[in-house]
Amino acid sequence: MFDRQLRFEGGPDWHHFHIYTDSMTVAVLLVAALLLAILLASTICYYVTRTVMLMIVGRLARQPQRKWLRAAESHKVFHRLAPLVPAMILYAAAPLLSGLTFPLIAALGHPLALLAACYMVYTLLRAALAFLNSVAERYSHFPSASERPIKSFLQIATIALYVIALIAAISILMERSPAYFLTGLSAMTALLIIIFRDSLLGFVASIQLTVYDMVRVGDWIEVPGFVADGTVIDIALNTIKVQNFDNSIVMLPSYVLLTNSMRNWRGMTESGGRRVKHAIHFDADTVRFPDESLLARLRNDFDRPLASYLPGEAQHRTNLGLYRLYLTAYFRDHPAVRRDMPLVIRQVQSSQPVIALEIFLYVGETRWEPYESLQSDMLDHAYALVPLFGLRCWQDRRAL
């Protein structure tokens, strides 16, 4: 009696066998037991694999030399790999369901295998994205991270992963080789270039900016025509984020820095010398040879440092020449002026009918606020001494 309800027959191979029964009740129980076994096996293997893998990874990550592994653990790379095991079990068990004589359940076998395969692709994608985040987090602790940012490269890798995962998923669902879709994709290259024009330009620009070390996070840059004058705070694949000195944020396309002029003040910061360039305009009628009273006043009536800067043959120079020599000597002795960099006090051509004297020197202060304060103090001193030499700054009286 039992033989008519349940009997086993071996297949052509040792791992194939068939179960026959004449009882609907036994058949339903067997199918339910099969489904329950698949579910329990998937659940148990998931938790066992997850626990064992995280325990091993946790012990290894606590070692000082395993910093990359610790970063991967903090971004849950291995947590996201654990679901691969139940997905593989479902994929392997799908043929068992297809072999059933129950039409509804047997029809689920093939779709279940395809969904399990797609889920494995999705799981690998999530783990790969988490791994890229861990690489970015770990690389940020390197001293060269600000000089050689890799964010744009990681974004390129992210796009590549999404494309690969999409092609793999479509290939699985349509049961076609990935080469079939790649062949069709080549025919859409022109359309993709039009659609992703900015991304492609940004991709090329990001590589050039990184390889040639043109821009780093923290650089002060100026880009005329784009209202960008501030510090670079982020470099991405398509955009560069600049925080201006008024705290406004400007988003620049990466290729703009290659196709337009850009000023990077990093060289000034690294050299340790910042330029002071300022022109003082004088009324030409006040330039003359000094008389004895002016020379006596310069040498005797003012403080000794002023007289010590004047040359012995002062009577053979104009008052403007004495003023120029004084400024040259004064700035050479100033503690904030860089002596290893050019210092020039010269006359320059002016668009107005006046005499322009240009101050050109470098100071050792590169920070913005201290530099502006230092520059203002030095120019205040230069302007305050103008009347002492019998000179007068030029003013456009017509505008008054």
C-alpha positions in Angstrom: 0.0 0.0 0.0 2.8 2.4 0.9 4.6 1.5 -2.3 1.7 2.8 -4.3 1.7 6.1 -2.4 5.5 6.8 -2.5 8.3 5.2 -4.5 11.8 6.3 -5.4 13.6 5.7 -8.7 17.1 6.6 -9.6 18.0 8.6 -12.7 20.7 8.2 -15.3 23.2 9.8 -12.9 23.8 9.3 -9.3 22.7 12.8 -8.4 19.3 12.5 -10.3 16.4 10.6 -8.8 12.6 10.7 -9.1 9.8 10.5 -6.5 6.4 9.1 -7.5 3.2 9.0 -5.5 -0.4 8.3 -6.2 -1.6 10.3 -3.2 -2.4 14.0 -3.5 -1.9 14.5 0.2 1.6 13.0 0.1 2.5 15.0 -2.9 1.4 18.3 -1.2 3.3 17.4 1.9 6.5 16.6 -0.2 6.2 19.9 -2.1 5.6 21.8 1.2 8.6 20.1 2.8 10.8 21.0 -0.3 9.8 24.6 -0.1 10.3 24.7 3.7 13.7 23.0 3.3 14.8 25.6 0.7 13.6 28.4 2.9 15.3 27.0 6.1 18.5 26.2 4.3 18.7 29.7 2.9 18.0 31.3 6.2 20.3 29.2 8.2 23.2 29.5 5.7 22.7 33.2 5.6 23.0 33.7 9.3 25.8 31.2 9.7 27.8 32.7 6.9 27.2 36.2 8.1 28.2 35.4 11.7 31.3 33.4 10.8 32.5 35.9 8.2 31.9 39.0 10.3 33.7 37.3 13.3 36.7 36.5 11.2 36.8 39.9 9.5 36.3 41.7 12.9 39.3 39.9 14.4 41.5 40.6 11.4 40.4 44.3 11.3 41.5 44.9 14.9 45.2 44.4 13.9 47.0 47.7 13.3 48.3 46.8 9.9 44.7 46.0 8.6 43.5 49.6 8.1 42.1 48.9 4.7 40.1 45.9 6.1 38.9 48.1 9.0 37.6 50.7 6.5 35.8 48.0 4.5 34.2 46.6 7.7 33.0 50.1 8.7 31.3 50.5 5.4 29.6 47.1 5.7 31.2 45.5 2.6 31.0 42.0 4.2 27.5 42.6 5.5 26.4 43.1 1.9 28.2 40.0 0.7 26.4 37.7 3.1 23.1 37.6 1.0 25.0 35.9 -1.8 24.7 32.5 0.0 20.9 32.3 0.2 20.7 33.6 -3.4 23.0 30.8 -4.6 20.9 28.3 -2.7 17.8 29.5 -4.4 19.5 29.4 -7.7 20.7 25.9 -7.2 17.3 24.7 -5.9 15.3 26.2 -8.8 15.7 23.1 -11.0 14.1 21.0 -8.2 10.9 23.1 -8.5 11.0 22.9 -12.3 10.9 19.1 -12.0 7.6 19.0 -10.1 4.4 17.9 -11.8 2.5 20.7 -10.0 2.1 23.1 -12.9 1.9 26.3 -10.8 5.0 25.6 -8.6 6.9 24.0 -11.5 6.4 27.2 -13.5 8.0 29.2 -10.7 11.3 27.3 -11.0 12.8 29.1 -14.0 11.7 32.6 -13.0 13.0 32.0 -9.5 16.5 31.0 -10.9 16.5 34.2 -13.0 15.5 36.4 -10.1 18.1 34.7 -7.8 20.8 35.4 -10.4 19.7 39.0 -10.7 19.8 39.3 -6.9 23.3 38.0 -6.9 24.3 40.7 -9.4 22.5 43.3 -7.2 24.3 42.0 -4.1 27.7 42.2 -5.7 27.0 45.7 -7.0 26.1 46.9 -3.4 29.2 45.3 -2.0 31.4 46.9 -4.7 29.9 50.3 -4.1 30.5 50.0 -0.4 34.1 48.9 -1.2 34.6 52.1 -3.3 33.3 54.2 -0.3 35.8 52.4 2.0 38.6 53.1 -0.5 37.7 56.8 -0.5 37.5 56.9 3.3 40.8 55.2 3.7 42.6 57.3 1.1 41.4 60.5 2.7 43.8 59.8 5.6 46.8 59.7 3.3 49.0 62.9 3.2 48.7 63.1 -0.6 44.9 63.0 -0.5 44.4 66.7 -0.9 47.1 66.9 -3.6 45.9 63.9 -5.6 42.1 63.5 -5.1 40.6 60.3 -6.4 37.0 61.1 -6.1 36.5 61.6 -9.8 38.2 58.2 -10.5 35.9 56.5 -8.0 32.9 58.1 -9.6 34.0 56.8 -13.0 34.4 53.3 -11.4 30.8 53.7 -9.9 29.4 54.5 -13.4 31.2 51.5 -14.8 29.9 49.2 -12.1 26.3 50.4 -12.8 26.7 49.8 -16.5 28.2 46.3 -16.0 25.4 45.4 -13.5 22.7 46.7 -15.8 24.1 44.7 -18.8 24.5 41.6 -16.7 20.9 41.8 -15.3 19.4 42.4 -18.7 21.4 39.5 -20.1 20.2 37.2 -17.4 16.5 38.2 -17.8 16.6 37.9 -21.6 18.9 34.9 -21.5 21.3 36.4 -24.0 25.0 36.7 -23.9 26.4 40.1 -22.7 28.2 40.4 -26.0 24.9 40.6 -27.8 24.0 43.9 -25.9 27.6 45.3 -26.2 27.3 44.9 -30.0 24.0 46.8 -30.0 25.5 49.4 -27.6 28.2 50.3 -30.1 25.5 51.4 -32.5 24.3 53.9 -30.0 27.7 55.5 -29.3 26.8 58.7 -31.2 23.6 59.1 -29.2 25.4 58.4 -25.9 28.0 61.0 -26.7 25.3 63.6 -27.2 23.4 62.6 -24.1 26.5 62.3 -21.9 28.5 65.1 -23.4 29.1 66.9 -20.1 30.0 63.7 -18.3 32.5 62.7 -21.0 34.1 66.2 -21.1 34.2 66.2 -17.3 35.7 62.7 -17.3 38.6 63.8 -19.6 39.0 67.1 -17.7 39.1 65.4 -14.3 41.9 63.1 -15.5 43.9 66.0 -16.8 43.4 68.1 -13.7 44.5 65.2 -11.5 47.4 64.0 -13.6 48.9 67.4 -14.1 48.1 68.5 -10.6 46.3 71.7 -11.7 43.8 72.0 -8.9 43.6 70.6 -5.4 41.1 70.8 -2.7 42.0 73.9 -0.6 43.5 75.8 -3.6 42.5 79.5 -4.0 41.5 79.9 -7.7 40.0 82.7 -9.8 38.0 81.9 -13.0 37.1 85.1 -14.8 33.6 85.2 -16.3 32.2 82.6 -13.8 32.1 84.6 -10.6 34.5 82.2 -9.0 37.1 83.6 -6.6 37.6 81.5 -3.6 38.7 78.1 -2.2 38.1 74.8 -3.9 36.2 72.6 -1.4 35.3 69.6 -3.6 36.4 68.0 -6.9 34.0 65.6 -8.5 33.7 64.0 -11.9 31.6 66.7 -13.6 31.9 69.7 -11.3 34.3 71.6 -9.1 32.8 73.3 -6.0 34.3 76.7 -5.1 33.4 78.7 -1.9 33.9 82.4 -2.6 35.1 84.8 0.0 31.5 86.0 0.5 30.7 82.4 1.4 28.7 81.9 -1.8 29.1 78.5 -3.5 29.9 78.3 -7.2 29.6 75.0 -9.1 31.9 74.9 -12.2 32.0 72.2 -14.9 35.4 70.5 -14.8 36.2 71.3 -18.4 35.8 75.0 -17.8 39.1 75.1 -16.0 40.8 73.7 -19.2 38.9 75.7 -21.8 39.1 79.1 -19.9 41.8 81.0 -18.2 42.2 80.1 -14.5 44.4 81.6 -11.8 45.6 79.3 -9.1 47.2 81.0 -6.0 48.8 77.8 -4.8 52.2 78.9 -6.0 52.0 82.0 -3.9 51.1 80.0 -0.8 53.9 77.4 -1.4 56.5 80.1 -2.1 55.8 81.9 1.1 55.8 85.3 -0.5 52.8 87.4 -1.6 53.1 90.3 -3.9 52.3 93.9 -3.0 51.8 96.0 -6.1 50.5 99.6 -5.8 51.0 102.8 -7.8 51.1 106.3 -6.2 50.2 109.2 -8.5 51.9 112.5 -8.0 51.2 116.0 -9.3 53.9 116.7 -11.8 54.1 120.4 -10.7 55.5 119.4 -7.3 58.5 117.4 -8.6 61.6 119.6 -8.3 65.2 119.6 -7.1 65.3 120.0 -3.4 66.5 123.3 -1.9 68.5 123.7 1.2 65.5 124.2 3.4 64.0 120.9 2.3 67.2 119.0 2.7 67.8 120.5 6.1 64.2 119.6 7.2 64.7 116.0 5.9 68.0 115.6 7.7 67.5 117.5 10.9 63.9 118.2 11.7 62.5 114.6 11.5 63.3 111.4 13.2 66.8 109.8 12.6 65.6 106.7 10.7 64.3 109.1 8.0 67.6 110.9 7.6 69.6 107.6 7.6 67.9 106.5 4.5 68.9 109.6 2.5 72.0 109.5 0.3 74.9 111.9 0.7 74.5 113.4 -2.8 70.8 114.3 -2.1 71.1 117.7 -3.6 71.7 116.2 -7.1 68.4 114.3 -7.0 64.8 115.4 -7.2 62.5 115.2 -4.3 60.7 112.4 -6.1 64.0 110.6 -6.5 64.8 111.0 -2.8 61.3 109.7 -2.0 61.9 106.7 -4.2 65.3 105.9 -2.6 63.8 106.3 0.8 61.0 103.8 0.1 63.5 101.3 -1.4 65.7 101.5 1.7 62.8 101.5 4.1 61.1 98.4 2.6 64.4 96.5 2.4 64.7 96.9 6.2 61.1 96.1 6.9 60.9 92.7 8.7 57.9 91.5 6.8 59.4 92.0 3.3 61.1 89.0 1.6 64.7 89.9 0.8 65.1 86.9 -1.5 62.4 88.2 -3.8 62.2 91.2 -6.1 61.8 94.7 -4.6 61.4 97.5 -7.1 60.2 101.1 -6.7 59.9 102.5 -10.2 58.1 105.0 -12.4 55.5 103.5 -14.7 53.5 104.9 -17.7 50.2 106.4 -16.6 47.1 107.0 -18.7 46.6 110.3 -16.9 48.9 113.4 -17.2 50.6 112.6 -13.9 53.7 110.8 -12.6 53.1 107.3 -11.3 55.5 105.6 -8.9 54.9 101.9 -8.5 55.7 99.9 -5.4 56.5 96.2 -6.2 57.6 93.8 -3.5 56.8 90.6 -1.7 55.9 90.0 1.9 56.2 86.8 3.9 52.5 86.8 5.0 50.2 84.9 2.6 47.0 84.7 4.7 44.4 87.0 3.5 43.4 89.1 6.5 47.0 89.6 8.0 48.3 90.3 4.5 45.7 93.1 3.9 46.4 94.6 7.2 50.2 94.5 6.6 49.8 95.9 3.1 47.6 98.8 4.3 50.1 99.7 7.1 53.0 99.8 4.6 51.0 102.0 2.1 49.8 104.2 4.9 53.4 104.9 5.8 54.3 105.6 2.1 51.4 108.1 1.7 52.1 109.8 5.0 55.6 110.7 3.9 54.6 112.3 0.6 54.2 115.9 2.0 57.5 115.6 3.9 59.3 115.5 0.5 57.5 118.5 -0.9 55.3 116.3 -3.1 51.5 116.2 -3.5 49.4 113.3 -4.6 47.4 113.9 -7.8 43.7 114.3 -7.6 41.2 114.9 -10.4 39.7 118.2 -9.3 37.2 118.0 -12.1 35.5 115.1 -10.4 35.2 117.0 -7.1 
